[in-house]
Amino acid sequence: MTIISDDALARDLAVAAGQQLLTLRAHYENGVAAGAVADPSRLRRDGDQLSHDFLMAELTRLRPRDAVLSEEGADNPARLSARRVWIVDPLDGTREFGEPGRSDWAVHVALWEQGQLVAGAVALPAQGRVLSTAEPPPAPAGTGAPLRLLVSRSRPPEFVQRLAELLGAGLVPLGSAGAKAAAVITGEADAYVHSGGQYEWDSAAPVAVALAAGLRASRLDGSQLLYNQAVPYLPDILMSPAGLAPSLLQAISTVMPGIEPSRDSEIRAAEGGRPAPGVQMRPIHAQ
């Protein structure tokens, strides 16, 4: 009997769940076209539940000894003593999923094992692509152009405007966390900066793929992102190519006085992280 690797399983499950979501969305849109009353909130609820049920059933079947933490499921405290925990977001970007024509939503499947993220996949079904640790994409090359900072489409952090001014960067609003991470991983944007709070399922799979691709992902002070915690909440995240991270962390500490680079980030910078060419600090106006 062939046992599929964890990397391949994360990829295959994310893709398969995404296909079910596409089918559900098409069925809904066809019904609206045929005269049914549009109810995007129902589509969103049905999408969350459909993907969750599929992922839970498949993980139970294929990895029966592993624990699961899902956005749509009840949290079982037994995961805290488990050696392996799958962290899944069955539908990341539920809001965007319910808006016709939007493609910036995703399915996240990640595996945490004994303190580390060891496998992960971010499927972007409406874009027809998946990023995974099974085939990590190459680290993006810097463009040399003004930095492009991805921010939340619905709740961009206030400090990011000052950060962009300091770095001479542009702000690019985008939907789900998975779509933003994918844009950084593929080089369509330079960094994802978020301080409005997230849960572990929002970032576990994107971070797993980003790290496998050679990018940096950390808290805004440069410290490590921790998963499978008793309270699965992460206050903030920074994702970027490794060469950009020291400049971004320095700029963040400038515009957010309460944030100081952690010892972890200082060690990493000393071990090889350097500001990327062309990234310069600019004076900012007091606010």
C-alpha positions in Angstrom: 0.0 0.0 0.0 1.4 3.4 -1.0 1.3 6.0 1.7 1.2 9.5 0.4 3.6 12.0 1.9 2.4 14.8 4.2 3.4 17.4 1.6 1.5 15.8 -1.2 -1.5 15.1 1.1 -1.7 18.8 2.1 -1.5 19.8 -1.6 -4.1 17.2 -2.8 -6.6 18.0 0.0 -6.4 21.7 -0.6 -6.9 21.2 -4.3 -9.8 18.8 -3.9 -11.6 21.0 -1.4 -11.1 23.9 -3.7 -12.7 22.0 -6.6 -15.7 21.3 -4.4 -16.0 25.0 -3.6 -15.8 26.0 -7.3 -18.6 23.5 -8.0 -20.7 24.9 -5.2 -20.1 28.5 -6.4 -21.0 27.6 -10.0 -24.2 25.9 -8.8 -25.2 29.0 -6.8 -24.4 31.4 -9.7 -26.4 29.2 -12.1 -29.3 29.2 -9.7 -29.2 33.0 -9.5 -29.0 33.3 -13.3 -32.1 31.1 -13.5 -34.1 33.4 -11.2 -33.3 32.3 -7.7 -32.8 35.0 -5.0 -29.2 35.9 -4.5 -28.1 35.1 -0.9 -24.3 35.4 -0.7 -24.4 34.8 3.1 -25.8 31.3 2.5 -23.2 30.6 -0.1 -20.5 31.6 2.3 -21.9 29.4 5.1 -22.4 26.4 2.8 -18.8 26.8 1.4 -17.3 26.9 4.9 -19.2 23.8 6.0 -18.7 21.8 2.7 -14.9 22.3 2.7 -14.6 21.7 6.5 -16.6 18.4 6.3 -14.5 17.2 3.3 -11.2 18.0 5.0 -12.2 16.5 8.3 -13.4 13.3 6.7 -10.3 12.9 4.6 -7.9 13.6 7.4 -9.8 11.2 9.6 -9.5 8.5 6.9 -5.9 9.1 5.9 -4.3 10.3 9.1 -6.5 8.9 11.9 -3.9 9.4 14.6 -3.4 13.1 14.0 -5.2 15.9 15.6 -6.9 18.7 13.6 -7.5 22.4 14.3 -10.0 23.9 11.9 -11.6 27.3 11.8 -15.0 25.7 11.4 -14.6 22.9 14.0 -14.8 22.7 17.8 -11.3 23.1 19.3 -10.3 19.8 21.0 -7.8 20.5 23.8 -6.3 17.1 23.1 -4.3 18.6 20.2 -2.1 20.4 22.8 -0.5 17.0 23.7 -0.6 15.6 20.2 2.6 15.1 18.3 1.1 16.0 14.9 -1.7 18.6 14.3 -3.2 19.5 11.0 -4.2 23.2 11.0 -6.7 24.0 8.3 -8.8 26.9 7.0 -11.4 25.3 4.9 -12.3 28.7 3.2 -9.9 31.5 3.7 -11.5 34.7 2.3 -15.2 33.7 2.9 -16.2 37.3 2.1 -14.5 37.2 -1.3 -15.9 33.8 -2.1 -19.4 35.2 -1.8 -18.6 38.1 -4.3 -19.1 37.2 -7.9 -15.9 37.2 -10.0 -13.4 37.5 -7.1 -10.5 35.0 -7.1 -8.6 36.1 -4.0 -9.9 33.3 -1.7 -8.1 30.1 -0.8 -8.0 26.8 1.0 -5.3 26.2 3.6 -4.0 22.9 4.8 -0.9 22.7 7.0 0.8 20.2 9.3 2.5 21.1 12.6 4.7 18.5 14.1 6.6 18.8 17.4 6.9 22.6 17.3 7.4 23.2 13.6 5.3 23.6 10.5 6.5 20.6 8.3 4.0 20.6 5.4 1.5 23.0 3.9 -0.5 24.0 0.8 -2.4 27.1 -0.2 -4.9 26.4 -3.0 -6.3 29.3 -5.0 -9.1 27.5 -6.8 -10.5 30.4 -8.8 -7.0 31.1 -10.1 -6.3 27.5 -11.0 -3.1 27.2 -8.9 -1.7 25.8 -5.7 1.4 26.6 -3.8 2.8 23.8 -1.6 5.7 22.4 0.2 5.5 19.4 -2.1 7.0 21.6 -4.9 8.2 24.8 -3.2 8.3 27.7 -5.6 11.7 29.4 -6.1 12.3 32.4 -3.9 11.3 35.6 -5.8 13.9 37.9 -7.1 13.7 41.6 -6.0 12.4 43.9 -8.7 14.4 47.0 -7.6 11.1 49.0 -8.1 9.3 50.7 -5.2 8.2 48.2 -2.7 4.7 46.8 -2.9 3.2 46.2 0.6 0.1 44.0 0.7 -2.6 45.0 3.2 -6.0 43.9 4.2 -8.7 44.9 1.8 -11.3 45.4 4.5 -9.2 46.5 7.6 -5.7 47.7 6.7 -3.6 48.5 9.8 -3.3 52.3 10.4 0.5 52.2 10.9 1.1 50.7 7.4 0.4 54.1 5.8 3.3 55.5 7.8 5.4 52.5 7.0 4.8 52.9 3.3 5.7 56.6 3.5 8.9 55.8 5.3 9.9 53.2 2.8 8.6 55.0 -0.3 6.4 52.0 -0.9 3.0 51.5 -2.4 0.0 49.8 -0.7 -1.8 47.0 -2.5 -5.2 45.9 -0.9 -6.0 42.3 -1.5 -8.5 39.8 -0.1 -7.7 36.7 1.9 -4.5 36.1 3.9 -3.8 33.1 1.6 -4.1 35.3 -1.5 -1.8 37.9 0.0 0.8 35.4 1.0 0.7 33.8 -2.4 1.4 37.1 -4.0 4.5 37.5 -1.9 5.7 34.0 -2.5 5.4 34.3 -6.3 7.0 37.8 -6.4 3.8 39.7 -7.4 4.3 41.8 -4.2 7.2 42.4 -1.9 5.8 42.0 1.6 2.6 41.2 3.6 2.3 43.3 6.8 -0.6 42.7 9.2 -1.2 43.8 12.8 -4.9 43.4 13.2 -4.8 39.9 14.6 -5.3 36.5 13.0 -5.8 32.9 14.0 -3.4 30.1 13.4 -5.4 28.7 10.5 -5.1 32.0 8.7 -1.4 31.8 8.4 -0.1 28.3 9.1 -0.3 27.0 5.5 1.0 30.2 3.9 3.9 30.4 6.4 4.8 26.7 5.7 5.0 27.3 2.0 6.8 30.6 2.4 9.5 29.1 4.6 9.9 26.2 2.2 10.4 28.7 -0.6 13.2 30.5 1.3 11.2 33.5 2.5 11.0 35.0 6.0 7.9 34.9 8.0 7.8 36.3 11.6 6.0 38.5 14.1 6.4 42.2 13.5 9.2 42.3 16.0 11.0 39.5 14.1 10.2 36.8 16.6 9.1 33.3 15.6 5.4 32.6 14.8 4.2 29.8 17.1 1.5 27.3 16.3 -0.6 24.8 18.1 -0.9 27.1 21.1 -3.6 26.9 23.8 -5.1 30.1 22.4 -4.7 29.9 18.6 -4.3 33.6 18.1 -1.5 35.5 16.4 -1.5 39.3 16.8 0.6 40.1 13.7 2.7 38.8 10.9 5.4 39.9 8.4 6.2 37.9 5.3 8.8 38.9 2.8 11.9 37.7 0.9 14.7 37.1 3.4 16.8 40.0 2.1 14.0 42.5 2.7 13.2 41.4 6.3 15.9 43.5 8.2 14.9 46.7 6.5 11.2 46.1 7.0 11.7 45.2 10.7 13.8 48.3 11.3 11.1 50.4 9.6 8.3 48.8 11.6 10.1 49.5 14.8 10.4 53.2 13.7 6.7 53.7 13.0 5.5 51.5 15.9 7.5 52.6 18.9 6.1 49.8 21.0 7.7 47.2 18.7 11.3 46.5 19.2 13.3 44.0 17.0 13.6 40.8 19.0 16.8 39.1 19.8 15.8 36.4 17.3 15.6 38.9 14.5 19.0 40.5 15.4 20.7 37.1 15.3 19.2 36.3 12.0 20.3 39.7 10.6 23.8 39.1 11.8 23.9 35.7 10.2 23.3 37.1 6.7 20.2 39.3 6.5 21.1 42.6 4.8 18.9 45.5 3.7 17.9 44.9 0.1 19.5 47.2 -2.5 17.5 50.4 -3.1 15.5 50.2 0.1 16.0 53.5 1.9 14.4 55.1 4.9 12.7 58.5 4.3 11.7 61.0 6.9 8.1 60.8 7.9 5.7 63.4 9.2 4.7 63.2 12.8 1.1 62.1 13.2 
